[in-house]
Amino acid sequence: MKLLLSFVVSSAAFTAFCVAIPMKLRFATLTDVHIGESCNGDLSYDACRPTRALTEALKKINSLDPPIDVVFMTGDLTSSALETEFQKNHDIMVENLNASIP
């Protein structure tokens, strides 16, 4: 059994305490998705392998039962750190992951 540590901070007194809550946490990790790599500027599903791979991975994550609680995305999210690549990454997550994405 895993423990989720919940922190509560009182800003007035600058105090904090921790509560351990027993729970099971299921998570998936996606790393180095490199949106935009070898796509020649076309980030569409059909033209860009990383776009397809991320989309299909998120669909698979959504299909798991019991469901995944958290998805961690680490490593290089884009190929060239272009705003369009970051936006495409975000759009793919919003469209394909049953979660709140800031």
KOLGU-681193 format. One line per field, with one value per atom (N, C-alpha, C): residue number from 1; residue in three letters; atom name; x, y, z. Coordinates in Angstrom, 3 decimals, always signed. Each point is the difference from the previous one (the first is absolute). Example, Ala and Ser with C-alpha at 12.3 -4.5 7.8 and 13.67 -1.06 7.14 Angstrom:
<sites>
num	c(1 1 1 2 2 2)
residu	c(Ala Ala Ala Ser Ser Ser)
atome	c(N CA C N CA C)
u	c(+13.190 -0.890 +0.900 -0.350 +0.820 -0.770)
v	c(-5.690 +1.190 +1.200 +1.050 +1.190 +1.090)
w	c(+7.800 +0.000 +0.000 -0.720 +0.060 +0.730)
</sites>
This chain:
<sites>
num	c(1 1 1 2 2 2 3 3 3 4 4 4 5 5 5 6 6 6 7 7 7 8 8 8 9 9 9 10 10 10 11 11 11 12 12 12 13 13 13 14 14 14 15 15 15 16 16 16 17 17 17 18 18 18 19 19 19 20 20 20 21 21 21 22 22 22 23 23 23 24 24 24 25 25 25 26 26 26 27 27 27 28 28 28 29 29 29 30 30 30 31 31 31 32 32 32 33 33 33 34 34 34 35 35 35 36 36 36 37 37 37 38 38 38 39 39 39 40 40 40 41 41 41 42 42 42 43 43 43 44 44 44 45 45 45 46 46 46 47 47 47 48 48 48 49 49 49 50 50 50 51 51 51 52 52 52 53 53 53 54 54 54 55 55 55 56 56 56 57 57 57 58 58 58 59 59 59 60 60 60 61 61 61 62 62 62 63 63 63 64 64 64 65 65 65 66 66 66 67 67 67 68 68 68 69 69 69 70 70 70 71 71 71 72 72 72 73 73 73 74 74 74 75 75 75 76 76 76 77 77 77 78 78 78 79 79 79 80 80 80 81 81 81 82 82 82 83 83 83 84 84 84 85 85 85 86 86 86 87 87 87 88 88 88 89 89 89 90 90 90 91 91 91 92 92 92 93 93 93 94 94 94 95 95 95 96 96 96 97 97 97 98 98 98 99 99 99 100 100 100 101 101 101 102 102 102)
residu	c(Met Met Met Lys Lys Lys Leu Leu Leu Leu Leu Leu Leu Leu Leu Ser Ser Ser Phe Phe Phe Val Val Val Val Val Val Ser Ser Ser Ser Ser Ser Ala Ala Ala Ala Ala Ala Phe Phe Phe Thr Thr Thr Ala Ala Ala Phe Phe Phe Cys Cys Cys Val Val Val Ala Ala Ala Ile Ile Ile Pro Pro Pro Met Met Met Lys Lys Lys Leu Leu Leu Arg Arg Arg Phe Phe Phe Ala Ala Ala Thr Thr Thr Leu Leu Leu Thr Thr Thr Asp Asp Asp Val Val Val His His His Ile Ile Ile Gly Gly Gly Glu Glu Glu Ser Ser Ser Cys Cys Cys Asn Asn Asn Gly Gly Gly Asp Asp Asp Leu Leu Leu Ser Ser Ser Tyr Tyr Tyr Asp Asp Asp Ala Ala Ala Cys Cys Cys Arg Arg Arg Pro Pro Pro Thr Thr Thr Arg Arg Arg Ala Ala Ala Leu Leu Leu Thr Thr Thr Glu Glu Glu Ala Ala Ala Leu Leu Leu Lys Lys Lys Lys Lys Lys Ile Ile Ile Asn Asn Asn Ser Ser Ser Leu Leu Leu Asp Asp Asp Pro Pro Pro Pro Pro Pro Ile Ile Ile Asp Asp Asp Val Val Val Val Val Val Phe Phe Phe Met Met Met Thr Thr Thr Gly Gly Gly Asp Asp Asp Leu Leu Leu Thr Thr Thr Ser Ser Ser Ser Ser Ser Ala Ala Ala Leu Leu Leu Glu Glu Glu Thr Thr Thr Glu Glu Glu Phe Phe Phe Gln Gln Gln Lys Lys Lys Asn Asn Asn His His His Asp Asp Asp Ile Ile Ile Met Met Met Val Val Val Glu Glu Glu Asn Asn Asn Leu Leu Leu Asn Asn Asn Ala Ala Ala Ser Ser Ser Ile Ile Ile Pro Pro Pro)
atome	c(N CA C N CA C N CA C N CA C N CA C N CA C N CA C N CA C N CA C N CA C N CA C N CA C N CA C N CA C N CA C N CA C N CA C N CA C N CA C N CA C N CA C N CA C N CA C N CA C N CA C N CA C N CA C N CA C N CA C N CA C N CA C N CA C N CA C N CA C N CA C N CA C N CA C N CA C N CA C N CA C N CA C N CA C N CA C N CA C N CA C N CA C N CA C N CA C N CA C N CA C N CA C N CA C N CA C N CA C N CA C N CA C N CA C N CA C N CA C N CA C N CA C N CA C N CA C N CA C N CA C N CA C N CA C N CA C N CA C N CA C N CA C N CA C N CA C N CA C N CA C N CA C N CA C N CA C N CA C N CA C N CA C N CA C N CA C N CA C N CA C N CA C N CA C N CA C N CA C N CA C N CA C N CA C N CA C N CA C N CA C N CA C N CA C N CA C N CA C N CA C N CA C N CA C)
u	c(+0.846 -0.846 +0.890 -0.311 +0.774 -0.600 +0.774 -0.473 +0.038 -1.071 -0.031 +0.218 +0.996 +0.280 -0.699 -0.835 -0.769 +0.551 +0.428 +0.575 -0.993 -0.131 -0.851 +0.878 -0.036 +0.836 -0.889 +0.273 -0.691 +0.875 -0.444 +0.827 +0.153 -0.986 +0.077 +1.104 +0.079 +0.967 +1.240 +0.008 +1.090 +0.283 -1.061 +0.151 -0.534 +0.462 -0.453 -0.087 -0.920 -0.038 -0.326 +0.302 -0.124 -0.941 -0.892 -0.917 +0.246 +0.207 +0.188 -1.351 -0.360 -1.277 +0.296 -0.384 +0.259 -0.809 +0.663 -0.708 +0.875 -0.630 +0.721 +0.011 +1.152 +0.151 +0.551 -0.729 +0.451 +0.480 +1.190 +0.524 +0.648 +0.073 +0.694 +1.065 +1.085 +1.069 +0.241 -0.035 +0.350 +1.239 +0.992 +1.224 +0.517 +0.621 +0.656 -0.921 -1.152 -0.951 +0.429 +0.838 +0.626 -0.992 -1.093 -0.953 +0.738 -0.148 +0.628 +1.206 +0.541 +1.212 -0.275 +0.781 -0.111 -1.381 -0.644 -1.354 -0.025 +1.127 +0.096 -1.071 -0.296 -0.945 -1.460 -0.307 -1.390 -0.228 -0.706 -0.196 -1.278 -0.628 -1.259 +0.222 -1.075 +0.028 +0.603 -0.426 +0.451 +1.449 +0.488 +1.334 +1.103 -0.357 +1.005 -0.062 +1.011 +0.026 -0.099 +0.715 -0.152 -1.431 -0.686 -1.401 -0.854 +0.182 -0.750 +0.325 +1.292 +0.418 -0.590 +0.051 -0.560 -1.504 -0.666 -1.456 -0.400 +0.658 -0.336 +0.346 +1.095 +0.367 -1.059 -0.476 -1.022 -1.326 -0.339 -1.221 +0.116 +1.170 +0.226 -0.118 +0.598 -0.091 -1.454 -0.793 -1.417 -0.791 +0.454 -0.755 +0.285 +1.001 +0.381 -1.059 -0.179 -0.952 +0.654 +0.196 -0.430 +0.768 -0.595 +0.588 +1.299 +0.773 +1.229 -0.370 +0.664 -0.270 +0.815 +1.246 +0.918 +0.823 +0.239 +0.916 +1.150 +1.214 +1.193 +0.588 +0.287 +0.689 +1.350 +1.053 +1.352 +0.853 +1.186 +0.915 -0.368 +0.419 -0.255 -1.422 -0.817 -1.377 -0.075 +0.976 +0.014 +1.371 +0.059 +1.260 +0.869 -0.619 +0.767 -0.408 -0.865 -0.486 -0.729 -0.659 -0.799 -1.360 -0.545 -1.304 -1.057 +0.068 -0.977 +0.102 +1.196 +0.181 -0.559 +0.269 -0.573 -1.528 -0.530 -1.447 -0.596 +0.656 -0.491 +0.019 +1.060 +0.091 -1.173 -0.250 -1.112 -1.334 -0.185 -1.261 -0.247 +1.039 -0.144 -0.426 +0.606 -0.367 -1.447 -0.399 -1.369 -1.011 +0.288 -0.925 -0.067 +1.069 +0.083 +0.155 +0.070 +0.162 -1.198 -0.630 -1.170 +0.447 +0.467 +0.523 -0.026 +0.201 +0.146 +1.450 +0.207 +1.349 +0.077 +0.915 +0.097 +0.589)
v	c(-1.175 +1.175 +1.236 +0.914 +1.233 +1.055 +1.023 +1.096 +1.283 +0.739 +1.334 +0.961 +0.834 +0.965 +1.303 +0.423 +1.218 +1.079 +1.109 +1.074 +1.146 +0.487 +1.149 +1.080 +1.178 +1.095 +1.144 +0.513 +1.169 +1.210 +0.870 +1.139 +1.003 +0.092 +0.969 -0.371 -1.256 -0.412 -0.659 -0.181 -0.673 -1.369 -0.734 -1.354 -0.978 -1.216 -1.034 -1.320 -0.834 -1.348 -0.946 -1.246 -1.002 -1.097 -0.434 -1.080 -1.114 -1.211 -1.141 -0.663 -0.119 -0.590 -1.273 -1.174 -1.232 -0.023 -0.348 -0.093 -0.706 -0.447 -0.551 +1.071 +0.235 +1.019 -0.660 +0.136 -0.552 +1.157 -0.158 +1.075 -0.545 +0.861 -0.303 +1.069 -0.392 +0.938 +0.006 +1.182 +0.194 +0.875 -0.375 +0.787 +0.210 +1.148 +0.333 -0.191 +0.654 -0.158 +0.757 +1.016 +0.693 +0.433 +0.629 +0.488 +0.916 -0.281 +0.801 -0.646 -1.048 -0.625 -0.690 +0.355 -0.568 +0.214 +1.106 +0.264 +1.094 +0.631 +1.052 +1.081 +0.348 +1.071 -0.418 -1.221 -0.489 -0.873 +0.533 -0.700 -0.829 -0.197 -0.743 -1.479 -0.665 -1.418 -0.837 +0.241 -0.817 +0.259 +1.220 +0.364 -0.116 -0.077 +0.102 -1.220 -0.840 -1.216 +0.278 +1.007 +0.272 +0.417 +0.720 +0.363 -1.256 -0.913 -1.265 -0.808 -0.102 -0.817 +0.521 +1.318 +0.572 -0.181 +0.248 -0.161 -1.430 -0.971 -1.405 -0.426 +0.498 -0.324 +0.511 +1.219 +0.559 -0.738 -0.419 -0.804 -1.314 -0.619 -1.248 +0.239 +1.068 +0.332 +0.178 +0.670 +0.210 -1.294 -1.008 -1.252 -0.958 +0.296 -0.923 -0.068 -1.204 -0.212 -0.900 +0.472 +1.288 +1.152 +1.181 +1.153 +0.486 +0.696 +0.636 +1.274 +0.235 +1.192 +1.208 -0.238 +1.081 -0.394 +0.968 -0.207 +0.986 -0.518 +0.831 +0.085 +1.211 +0.203 +0.613 -0.711 +0.442 +0.031 +0.496 +0.037 +1.097 -0.188 +1.005 -0.130 +1.019 -0.005 +0.379 +0.767 +0.459 -0.262 +0.146 -0.205 +1.250 +1.158 +1.236 +1.110 -0.317 +0.974 +1.167 -0.271 +1.032 +0.100 +1.203 +0.196 -0.896 -0.158 -0.851 -1.458 -0.461 -1.372 -0.176 +0.959 -0.056 +0.062 +0.857 +0.114 -1.306 -0.640 -1.285 -1.045 -0.046 -0.936 +0.220 +1.237 +0.335 -0.398 +0.321 -0.326 -1.508 -0.765 -1.462 -0.500 +0.530 -0.426 +0.368 +1.221 +0.442 -0.859 -0.306 -0.741 -1.493 -0.557 -1.445 -0.534 +0.854 -0.462 +0.448 -0.923 +0.319 +0.609 +1.243 +0.662 +1.499 +0.700 +1.447 +0.318 +0.806 +0.382 +1.522 +0.536 +1.472 +0.584)
w	c(+0.000 +0.000 +0.000 -0.862 -0.093 +0.916 +0.283 +0.826 -0.806 +0.060 -0.576 +1.152 -0.135 +1.050 -0.338 +0.883 -0.201 +0.929 -0.572 +0.799 +0.137 +1.194 +0.270 +0.611 -0.571 +0.489 +0.449 +1.167 +0.511 -0.297 -0.897 -0.384 +1.137 +0.867 +1.092 +0.989 +0.357 +1.015 -0.616 -1.301 -0.696 +0.592 +0.286 +0.512 -1.045 +0.085 -0.927 +0.744 -0.431 +0.519 -1.148 +0.205 -1.052 +0.475 -0.895 +0.309 -1.007 +0.466 -0.892 -0.242 -1.267 -0.376 -0.786 +0.532 -0.740 -1.293 -1.110 -1.276 -1.022 -1.059 -1.143 -1.074 -0.572 -1.032 -1.248 -1.098 -1.281 -0.864 -0.591 -0.823 -1.262 -1.000 -1.251 -0.199 -0.636 -0.314 -1.497 -0.583 -1.410 -0.017 -0.765 -0.005 -1.413 -0.195 -1.265 -1.202 +0.016 -1.104 -1.254 +0.134 -1.134 -1.079 +0.372 -1.001 -0.974 -1.278 -1.042 -0.647 +0.612 -0.536 -1.334 -1.026 -1.358 -0.608 +0.329 -0.497 -1.062 -0.263 -1.018 +0.163 +1.243 +0.276 -0.010 -0.431 -0.036 +1.227 +0.987 +1.266 +0.029 -1.143 -0.053 +0.326 +0.362 +0.364 -1.122 -1.225 -1.133 -0.387 +0.189 -0.486 +1.048 +1.259 +1.059 +0.927 -0.069 +0.817 +1.500 +0.550 +1.428 +0.391 -0.895 +0.266 +0.096 -0.938 +0.019 +1.246 +0.321 +1.139 +1.311 +0.210 +1.229 +0.044 -1.114 -0.058 +0.347 -0.609 +0.243 +1.421 +0.545 +1.383 +0.975 -0.224 +0.892 -0.139 -1.207 -0.186 +0.764 -0.054 +0.736 +1.506 +0.484 +1.421 +0.411 -0.829 +0.312 +0.034 -0.723 -0.086 +1.148 +0.810 +1.067 +1.093 +0.541 +1.078 +1.041 +1.205 +0.542 -0.642 +0.075 -0.680 +0.655 -0.801 +0.468 +0.769 +1.125 +0.810 -0.442 -0.416 -0.316 -1.216 -0.889 -1.115 +0.160 +0.038 +0.061 -1.402 -0.455 -1.268 +0.317 -0.360 +0.328 -1.263 +0.120 -1.129 -0.979 -1.239 -1.037 -0.523 +0.251 -0.485 -1.473 -0.457 -1.388 -0.610 -1.315 -0.703 +0.011 -0.261 -0.159 +0.967 +0.954 +0.988 -0.654 -1.119 -0.664 +0.686 +0.027 +0.619 -0.643 -1.324 -0.693 +0.452 +0.309 +0.468 +1.412 +0.880 +1.346 -0.057 -0.873 -0.129 -0.506 -0.968 -0.523 +1.100 +0.794 +1.115 +0.949 +0.351 +0.900 -0.616 -1.282 -0.677 -0.018 -0.255 -0.015 +1.367 +1.056 +1.354 +0.322 -0.320 +0.290 -0.760 -1.257 -0.846 +0.350 +0.558 +0.128 +1.418 +0.976 +1.371 +0.820 +0.670 +0.824 +1.314 -0.071 +1.191 -0.178 +1.082 -0.058 -0.314 -1.022 -0.413 +0.061 +0.825 +0.076 -1.268)
</sites>
